[in-house]
Amino acid sequence: MASSDKSPDPTPAKGNDPTPPGEPMTMGQHFIDKSAMMVQSLKPIKQISQHVCSFAIYSHDMSRQIETHHYCSRLNQEFLQCAVYDSDQNNARLVGVEYIVSDDIFETLPPEEQKLWHSHAYEIKSGLLVTPRVPEMIAMPELENIAKTYGKFWCTWQVDRGDKLPLGAPSLMMSPQAVSPGLVRPDLVHERDTKYNISSESMKSSRLEIEEPEMISPMADYWKQHGQGFAIDFVETQMKVKAPFP
């Protein structure tokens, strides 16, 4: 069993209560945090310009699916970087990171790298990827852009299995697709849609005209073509050290 698929033994870091172990915040800590916010720039965080909600599937176990909230900043027209949380609430847990590139950049990657990426066209066209509280008309230009991109998403905190801390190896995540086992569970979609008072089915109808890439690379969504996923394991290795100064 690979490390990314290994469930940790019962510990204080595992259980039904999602709160990480630790003492509650003190007034002193709140004061320190607020003071730091007043004098520090936090420039990278302030570049986050959009929130999208979708679903992700574990590459090594596609029976496990989670709702994801991506807070994205754009470094240029062809590259987005996203901090991924398990909700959009104040106590949301940072569960991973996703990098998103245009189809032009994706095509420059070597085949072994392309295997780790997934396409976004189906997520957009199916109405699974949404921009909470933003009207479709306003979101449409960005949805059209994302439909032609590829993403690589590493999950570092497997909250769905009850981990109260980020344990073990990171897991590679895949995007929903129109074929099993890439179909998202209807109950997950219903719960998300109810929360935001939206209809994924209605969005699907309104997005019929969104263009997809001329051809979605067969190297992306690797499981669809080969029935194989990816898992990470830890390998003990000899450290590299610098030679001592003469």
Buried (B, 14 or more C-beta within 10 A) or exposed (E): EBBBBBEBEEEEBBEEEEEBEEEEEEEEEEEEEEEEEEEEEEEEEEEBEBBBBBBBBBBBBBEBBBBBBBBBBBEEEBBBBBBBBBBBEEEBBEBBBBBBBBBEEBEEBEEEEBBBBBBBBBBBBBBBBBBBEBEBEEBBEBBBBBBBBBBBBBBBBBBBEBBBBBBBBBBBBBBBBEEEBBBBEEEBBEEBBEEEEBBBEEBBEEBEEBEBBEEBBEBBBBBBEEEEBBBBEEEEEEEEEEEEEE
